[in-house]
Amino acid sequence: MNLSSTTALPVLVIYTGGTIGMRSGPNGLTPGGDFAARMHRALETLPAEKRQTLPRVEVISYSPLIDSSSTTPLDWQTLADDIRTRHADYAGVVVVHGTDTLSWTAASLAFQLSDITRPVVVTGAMHPLEAPDSDARDNLYGALRFAMAPALDGVAVYFAGHLLRGVRATKQHASANAAFISPNAPPLGECLNEPLVYADERPTQVNDAALAADSPRADYRRVAQGEVVRIAFWPGMAAWQLDAWLGDNRVKGALLQLWGAGNMADDPALIEVLKRANDQGKLIAAVSQCPRGSVDMGAYAAGGDLAKAGVLSGADMTPEAAYTKLVHLLALPLEHAARRRAFMATWVSERSDG
């Protein structure tokens, strides 16, 4: 479906930081200010026919700017709160973000903003605005155009010509312009010559009664001190090493990254550590270390032992989606059983098995 704006409302741009706004200095790239004016100058270099399709824009710049690699769950909640309080006055929102954790922020926003009906498009760039042959201008152009799209709601990532569901995107290259992919879900659209949404598909919405719109808001201060850990299994991993993470009283949840379809060492001591953590009310889920494919707890005996120990299947979710979903659930005032049910429910098309 070709895009056309059906509203005179402006688009809100929230500039949080990142390479896109940096300037070259004597010691390398450093954060640069005056982003609104610099973005305007960059967009003015577009061909006239493209400039005429752009919406009116209002820009908010964070101060201090956020180093993407230093982003925390509290930053995710601050950004979601800023969008929630303002989005009704705009056709859509563009979040300009550093690329290192862009997909983590996009996934978190997808869960936090699952009830809003405006496009939220997260973008950034691999090169600063003023760099020769920078990808920044074109990424901003595409993000602004998609932020006007009435066919979209929820959170998306726009990068290098492709629109990806925010909760399905992951960074797959450290330096290439086409840095982001959606390994287990098709793209939502593209912007090569003109923006195009492939289908009017709305994200699957959560239907768990415990997470209805009138439920209490999440409080990310509950998980602001590293209470959710991410553990990638390795050959020879010992039970005492796993217990060093999960046995800590400060840990409330964990994302395990297993081999293949959900494999791990045939070691009863590892399973016992996981069972003990689950019995203590810790929320534990697993995804595959493979970027494509899904965890299937029933495929191998080890997977069955994991399920008996209380480990939840993350199916084909990205690590970003599974981790930020755990964070969000642990930030909600829910009982352990309700959190487990909610993790297994599909909220915003983050998993394929519903």
Stockholm file with secondary structure:
# STOCKHOLM 1.0

chainA/1-354         MNLSSTTALPVLVIYTGGTIGMRSGPNGLTPGGDFAARMHRALETLPAEKRQTLPRVEVISYSPLIDSSSTTPLDWQTLADDIRTRHADYAGVVVVHGTDTLSWTAASLAFQLSDITRPVVVTGAMHPLEAPDSDARDNLYGALRFAMAPALDGVAVYFAGHLLRGVRATKQHASANAAFISPNAPPLGECLNEPLVYADERPTQVNDAALAADSPRADYRRVAQGEVVRIAFWPGMAAWQLDAWLGDNRVKGALLQLWGAGNMADDPALIEVLKRANDQGKLIAAVSQCPRGSVDMGAYAAGGDLAKAGVLSGADMTPEAAYTKLVHLLALPLEHAARRRAFMATWVSERSDG
#=GR chainA/1-354 SS CBCCCCCCCCEEEEECCSGGGEEEETTEEEECCCHHHHHHHHHTTSCHHHHTTCCCEEEEECSSCCCGGGCCHHHHHHHHHHHHHHGGGSSEEEEECCSTTHHHHHHHHHHHTTTCCSEEEEECCSSCTTSTTCSHHHHHHHHHHHTTCTTCCEEEEEETTEEEEGGGCEECCSSCSCCEECTTSCCSEEESSSEEESCCCCCCCCCCGGGCTTSCCCCGGGGTTSCEEEEECCTTCCHHHHHHHHTSTTCCEEEEEEBTTTBCCCCHHHHHHHHHHHHTTCEEEEEESSSSSCCCTTSSHHHHHHHHTTCEECTTCCHHHHHHHHHHHHTSCCCHHHHHHHHHSCSSSCCSCC
#=GC SS_cons         CBCCCCCCCCEEEEECCSGGGEEEETTEEEECCCHHHHHHHHHTTSCHHHHTTCCCEEEEECSSCCCGGGCCHHHHHHHHHHHHHHGGGSSEEEEECCSTTHHHHHHHHHHHTTTCCSEEEEECCSSCTTSTTCSHHHHHHHHHHHTTCTTCCEEEEEETTEEEEGGGCEECCSSCSCCEECTTSCCSEEESSSEEESCCCCCCCCCCGGGCTTSCCCCGGGGTTSCEEEEECCTTCCHHHHHHHHTSTTCCEEEEEEBTTTBCCCCHHHHHHHHHHHHTTCEEEEEESSSSSCCCTTSSHHHHHHHHTTCEECTTCCHHHHHHHHHHHHTSCCCHHHHHHHHHSCSSSCCSCC
//
